[in-house]
Amino acid sequence: MSVESNKAFIREWVEAGWNNGNFELIDQKYAQNYTLHDPTAPNLVGREAFKQFVIGFRSAFPDFHMTLDNLIGEGDMVTWRWTVTGTHLGMLGPIPASGKSIRVSGAVISRFVEGMWTEDYNYFDFYGMLQQVGAVPALA
């Protein structure tokens, strides 16, 4: 697949999956052994595990909304920068709902092989998100 088609797929997934909770694309276009490298779920492997990861964030922030800020691609890789907003109304792991709003930025490096999404390296301001929901104190 071309870089442009991989970028189009990322746009489609963000809207359908992250923003609307539709996981059909995971079953259709994610590799069976898809791997997510993320500070909150290191080396998460498999479609079902990834679905549960997304469900966890969408449950913690029912109004979760991701905006794509940039998409840059070369070869079989696409890097995308994103911003997420939402209101903490559900459990975030062991952290009870705070009712507080968040705005968090991050970036993902995605790899595609033979038309399948195979791997992501996700980097985001997890500590800042925890500060915004009141789970850790803000630095002075």
Long-range contacts (C-beta under 8 A, 24 or more apart in sequence): 1-112, 1-114, 1-115, 3-73, 3-74, 3-75, 3-78, 4-73, 6-73, 6-76, 6-78, 6-110, 6-112, 7-71, 7-73, 7-78, 9-112, 9-117, 10-68, 10-71, 10-78, 10-80, 10-110, 11-68, 11-71, 13-117, 14-66, 14-68, 14-82, 17-54, 18-54, 18-58, 18-64, 18-66, 19-64, 19-65, 19-66, 21-54, 21-55, 21-58, 23-51, 23-54, 26-50, 26-51, 29-115, 29-116, 29-117, 30-116, 30-117, 30-118, 31-113, 31-116, 31-117, 31-118, 33-118, 34-116, 34-117, 34-118, 34-119, 34-120, 35-118, 35-119, 35-120, 36-119, 36-120, 36-122, 37-119, 37-120, 37-121, 37-122, 38-120, 38-122, 39-122, 39-123, 39-124, 39-126, 40-93, 40-126, 56-92, 56-93, 57-92, 59-90, 59-91, 60-86, 60-88, 60-89, 60-90, 60-91, 60-92, 60-95, 60-97, 61-86, 61-87, 61-88, 61-89, 61-90, 61-92, 61-102, 62-86, 62-87, 62-89, 62-90, 63-87, 63-89, 69-105, 76-111, 76-112, 76-113, 77-109, 77-110, 77-111, 77-112, 78-109, 78-110, 78-112, 79-107, 79-108, 79-109, 79-110, 80-107, 80-108, 80-110, 81-105, 81-106, 81-107, 82-106, 82-107, 82-108, 84-124, 88-132, 88-133, 92-133, 92-135, 95-130, 95-133, 95-135, 98-133, 98-134, 98-135, 100-132, 100-133, 100-134, 101-132, 102-129, 102-132, 102-133, 103-132, 104-128, 104-129, 104-132
